[in-house]
Amino acid sequence: MIKITPKAEEYFVQLLKTQAPETKIRVFVSNPGTPGVECGILYCPKNSVTGSDDIFNYNGFDVVIDVSSQPYLEGAVIDFKTNSENKSTLTFKAPNLKKSMLDENASLYDRLELFFRTTVNPSLAAHGGVAKLISVSEDGVVKVSFEGGCKGCSMVNITLSEGIEANLKQAFPGMIKEVIDVTDHEVTDETYAK
């Protein structure tokens, strides 16, 4: 899926020696299909691998990539280079990073709905929650409804403002004014409780 050069492989092997046993490398895409798309590399402890992840074996380590990130990482290359000043840098080139799963004329609603499916809801799934896009107005007011573990959760306001709204504003710069929760929150057996 991703080409990792021998020098980059050596670099990752050395990094992982300082981590807990069975730690992997996670490669991910955030905000896919949006103007704010980015890719990144993190440590991935054994207990952070989920059912929506695939594990790829490399020379001396494993790379974890969630299925929603994979289309954007096809043809990606990670290298470790040393410049003329003898400074080493890890480089990450992903030619399909800006690839869109939607037609270029897709509405903001359709682009937001894809963002909820690929970015917002995989994060909420860890707590058994789901956020559903209800509407988006012409002036950028987004209405969402929470279900599952998020319905009735005492942290839902933080999830909304610091999670969903902040991510939407980063992914869709200048297009989102605010995000409003329209859920009738009641504590249920599914409600996530810390």
Secondary structure, DSSP 8 states (H G I E B T S, - for coil): -EEE-HHHHHHHHHHHTTS-TT-EEEEEEESTTSTT-EEEEEEE-GGG--TTEEEEEETTEEEEEETTTHHHHTTEEEEEEE-TTS-EEEEEE-TTTT--SS-TT--HHHHHHHHIIIIIHHHHGGGTEEEEEEEE-TT-EEEEEEEETTTT-TTHHHIIIIIIIHHHHHHSTTT--EEEE-------TT----
